[in-house]
Amino acid sequence: MDLSIKRVTIGVEDQSWLGSAHGTNAAQTITLDVSTFTKATHYPEGLLKSGLPLMKLPSGKYGLHTGPAEPEADTPVLAGFLFTTTRAPESSATPIGAAMLEHGRVKVANLPVPVDPAVQATATGRLIFA
Protein backbone atom coordinates (compact mmCIF):
# COMPACT_ATOMS: atom_id res chain seq x y z
CA MET A 1 0.00 0.00 0.00
CA ASP A 2 1.26 3.43 -0.94
CA LEU A 3 1.18 5.66 2.15
CA SER A 4 3.39 8.43 0.79
CA ILE A 5 2.09 11.98 1.01
CA LYS A 6 1.22 13.52 -2.34
CA ARG A 7 -0.51 16.73 -3.34
CA VAL A 8 -3.05 16.11 -6.10
CA THR A 9 -5.34 18.62 -7.78
CA ILE A 10 -8.52 16.86 -8.84
CA GLY A 11 -10.68 19.83 -9.77
CA VAL A 12 -14.21 20.31 -8.54
CA GLU A 13 -15.49 17.41 -6.44
CA ASP A 14 -18.92 16.25 -7.64
CA GLN A 15 -20.80 15.07 -4.59
CA SER A 16 -24.23 15.86 -6.01
CA TRP A 17 -25.10 12.24 -5.18
CA LEU A 18 -25.21 13.13 -1.47
CA GLY A 19 -28.79 13.57 -0.27
CA SER A 20 -27.79 15.27 2.99
CA ALA A 21 -24.78 16.04 5.16
CA HIS A 22 -25.77 13.24 7.55
CA GLY A 23 -22.90 10.75 7.91
CA THR A 24 -20.34 12.86 6.07
CA ASN A 25 -18.48 13.70 9.27
CA ALA A 26 -18.11 10.00 10.12
CA ALA A 27 -16.76 8.48 6.89
CA GLN A 28 -14.94 5.21 7.52
CA THR A 29 -11.30 4.74 6.47
CA ILE A 30 -11.03 1.69 4.21
CA THR A 31 -8.62 -0.08 1.88
CA LEU A 32 -9.76 -0.37 -1.74
CA ASP A 33 -8.98 -3.31 -4.01
CA VAL A 34 -8.71 -1.47 -7.33
CA SER A 35 -8.69 -4.73 -9.31
CA THR A 36 -12.49 -4.93 -8.78
CA PHE A 37 -12.99 -1.77 -10.88
CA THR A 38 -12.76 -1.54 -14.68
CA LYS A 39 -10.39 1.19 -15.81
CA ALA A 40 -12.33 2.18 -18.96
CA THR A 41 -15.61 2.40 -17.03
CA HIS A 42 -14.76 3.48 -13.49
CA TYR A 43 -11.52 5.47 -13.74
CA PRO A 44 -10.62 6.34 -17.36
CA GLU A 45 -8.82 9.52 -16.24
CA GLY A 46 -7.09 7.71 -13.36
CA LEU A 47 -9.62 8.86 -10.74
CA LEU A 48 -12.21 6.74 -8.95
CA LYS A 49 -15.24 9.02 -8.70
CA SER A 50 -16.97 9.65 -5.42
CA GLY A 51 -20.31 7.86 -5.15
CA LEU A 52 -19.14 4.48 -6.46
CA PRO A 53 -21.02 1.71 -4.56
CA LEU A 54 -18.77 -0.53 -2.48
CA MET A 55 -18.92 -3.97 -0.89
CA LYS A 56 -16.65 -5.70 1.60
CA LEU A 57 -14.56 -8.44 0.03
CA PRO A 58 -13.50 -11.71 1.72
CA SER A 59 -9.97 -10.23 1.94
CA GLY A 60 -11.29 -7.48 4.25
CA LYS A 61 -10.69 -4.84 1.58
CA TYR A 62 -13.48 -3.07 -0.27
CA GLY A 63 -14.31 -3.21 -3.96
CA LEU A 64 -16.98 -2.29 -6.47
CA HIS A 65 -20.44 -3.53 -5.47
CA THR A 66 -21.48 -5.97 -8.19
CA GLY A 67 -25.08 -6.93 -7.68
CA PRO A 68 -28.17 -7.30 -5.55
CA ALA A 69 -27.62 -7.15 -1.81
CA GLU A 70 -29.38 -9.93 0.02
CA PRO A 71 -28.46 -10.91 3.58
CA GLU A 72 -27.05 -14.25 2.42
CA ALA A 73 -23.43 -15.25 2.76
CA ASP A 74 -22.83 -15.80 -0.95
CA THR A 75 -24.23 -12.54 -2.29
CA PRO A 76 -22.62 -9.09 -2.15
CA VAL A 77 -23.99 -6.67 0.41
CA LEU A 78 -23.78 -2.94 -0.16
CA ALA A 79 -21.33 -1.55 2.42
CA GLY A 80 -21.38 2.12 1.40
CA PHE A 81 -20.15 4.60 -1.20
CA LEU A 82 -16.74 6.02 -2.04
CA PHE A 83 -16.92 9.36 -0.25
CA THR A 84 -14.30 11.37 -2.13
CA THR A 85 -12.71 11.11 -5.55
CA THR A 86 -9.58 8.99 -5.17
CA ARG A 87 -6.58 8.65 -7.48
CA ALA A 88 -6.17 5.09 -8.76
CA PRO A 89 -2.68 3.59 -8.52
CA GLU A 90 -0.72 2.75 -11.66
CA SER A 91 -1.08 -0.95 -10.88
CA SER A 92 -4.54 -2.29 -10.04
CA ALA A 93 -2.79 -4.77 -7.73
CA THR A 94 -1.81 -1.91 -5.39
CA PRO A 95 -4.37 -1.38 -2.61
CA ILE A 96 -5.15 2.23 -1.71
CA GLY A 97 -6.64 4.02 1.26
CA ALA A 98 -9.98 5.76 0.84
CA ALA A 99 -13.02 7.05 2.73
CA MET A 100 -16.43 5.36 2.63
CA LEU A 101 -19.82 6.85 3.45
CA GLU A 102 -21.66 4.04 5.20
CA HIS A 103 -24.76 5.84 6.39
CA GLY A 104 -26.61 8.91 5.25
CA ARG A 105 -28.71 9.79 2.23
CA VAL A 106 -27.88 9.13 -1.42
CA LYS A 107 -29.53 10.48 -4.59
CA VAL A 108 -29.56 7.45 -6.89
CA ALA A 109 -29.95 9.50 -10.07
CA ASN A 110 -26.68 11.36 -9.36
CA LEU A 111 -24.45 8.31 -8.69
CA PRO A 112 -21.61 7.82 -11.21
CA VAL A 113 -22.84 4.26 -12.00
CA PRO A 114 -26.32 2.72 -11.87
CA VAL A 115 -27.29 0.76 -8.75
CA ASP A 116 -29.54 -2.29 -9.13
CA PRO A 117 -33.10 -1.47 -7.95
CA ALA A 118 -33.02 -4.71 -5.93
CA VAL A 119 -30.26 -3.16 -3.80
CA GLN A 120 -32.47 -0.19 -3.02
CA ALA A 121 -35.25 -2.51 -1.79
CA THR A 122 -33.06 -4.22 0.83
CA ALA A 123 -32.93 -3.16 4.47
CA THR A 124 -29.58 -1.44 3.91
CA GLY A 125 -30.85 0.27 0.78
CA ARG A 126 -33.98 1.60 2.44
CA LEU A 127 -31.81 3.32 5.04
CA ILE A 128 -29.47 5.07 2.59
CA PHE A 129 -31.26 5.84 -0.69
CA ALA A 130 -33.16 9.13 -0.80
C-alpha positions, 0 to 999 in steps of 0.5 A: 500500500502506498502511504506516501504523502502527495498533493493532487489537484482533482478539480471540482469534487462532484458530490451531487449524489449526497442527499444530505450532510448526515454521515459525512463527518463520520466516513470510515477509512477503508482499503480499496482493491482497485482490481475490482474496478474496470479502468475504462468504465470506473476510472478512465482519467485515473480517478475513482469518482466519489459515489461508487457503490462498495462492498466488503470483500473476503480479503477485508478490503473493499471493492466495487459492489457488483449486484443485488444485496441480500443478507445471504453469505454468498451474495454481495452486500452494499457496504457504502459509497466512495466518499471522495474522488480517489486517485487510482494507482498505476497498478490495479494490484496496489491497494489504496486508502480511501473514505467510505460513506456508510450511512446517510442519504444518497440520490440514486440519479446522481451516482456515477454508475447505476445501482440495481433497484433490488439493492435499493429494496433491501434493508440497507438500501432503504436506510441510505437511498433518498 
